[in-house]
């Protein structure tokens, strides 16, 4: 075999090896972005009613260290689910990975649910990112959210019928609102229309990412029907969260001179009423994640 023929034989193998290394690198970048987004979310504050490194918010069974232990248990999950997305795996495969990740989380936290929403939401978004990467497509918020809806939406909705009971599922049925599955199957409208644009606009204007994230959380709380808040506070609690969030934004949000004091006052009010906007926090984490994906 002459040199030219030898090169022609070896070239496809070499190209595959390069593609494989590139694919592996992408998978690990996505996984790191997911863990980083979740770590950012718990460390950011003030976050009314939610766990931060300062206090436990409206929660008695968890603190920031609980979230860190949970994150450590999830470090391989996001890589696996991204890889499955690249390989065009169907939703049940992603679902099984999520169920296994949830078991590891509960073992790490001694039964405390810290990241069930993140396992579901960021898992789907990571799978969609893997699918888009395999197609050579860009990772903007609209493309990622559309891919979740188009590729997994029908199966997500079908899975609701056999899903185990949960507080979110109970609240969604009681109040006739969209639960986490409906939000995902619908393409995460609040994520791509409110959360990501708010985060990106403030970062582009020079606002520190951690401060932009607080504004993003309030922007989501102002409009989102949060099943966690419905479960804890009913419709009155949801109205309170939306009203106080809108007032914070109307007074300038994080651009106001004393915004931290205002946010802390809202935080204390939420704690008094045992309100915890965990669904909005999940959307914030997803926004931080999607924002990082767009740089990969």
Buried (B, 14 or more C-beta within 10 A) or exposed (E): EEEEEEEEEEEEEEEEEEEEEEBEEBBBBBBBBBBBBBBBBBBBBBBBBBBBEBBBBBBEEBBBEBBBBBBEBBEEBBBBBBBBBBEEBEBEBBBEBBEEBBEBBBEBBEEBBBBBBBBBBBBBBBBBBBBBBBEEEEBBBBBBBBBBBEBBBEBBBEBBEEEEEBBBBBBBEEBEBBBBBBBBBBBBEBBBBBBBBBBBEBBEEEBEBEBBBBBBBBBBBBBBBBBBBBBBBBEEBBEBBBEBBBEBBEEEBBEBEEBBEBBBBBBBBBBEBBBBBBBBBBBBBBBBBBBBBBEB
